[in-house]
């Protein structure tokens, strides 16, 4: 039987982000630091495929079993783990500049510049200069400038990673 081929639907990922940035989807658990869970939901809404179900240390996945019985991979819910999952994925291309991103792409943030990635956002628009605007959770944000210069997490050492979904 031939393998099913899908395509990432950017518009669906963005529509999900715009709908749920300040209104959690009851089909998923909410974590204290919910940014990565939210971005994973957006990616999944855009048809980014889950893989590796069953092992929390591998793949990217979420299994709904009913509230506190739900299961998920670390990369679904932990910022640092999602960074590494995307970086190693054949479905994603690392970009050098934020202006190379498209709607539905992901930006990761390392606030201290220490190699521990702390936050994730999804590109949901662009300003008049072509700079991405993002949506996020934990501290709900909509159409925020991607650099996050006004964030309490931002430092002069902040590093960014830009991921373009090619699937």
Buried (B, 14 or more C-beta within 10 A) or exposed (E): EEEEEEEBBBEBBBBBBBEBBEEBEEEBBEBEBBBBBBBBBBBBBBBBEBBBBEEBEBBBBBEEEEEEEEEBBBBBBBBBBBBBBBEEBEBBBEBEEBEEBEBBBBBBBBBEEEEEBBBBBBBBBBEEEEBBBBBBBBEBBBBBBBBBEEBEEBEEEBBBBBBBBEB
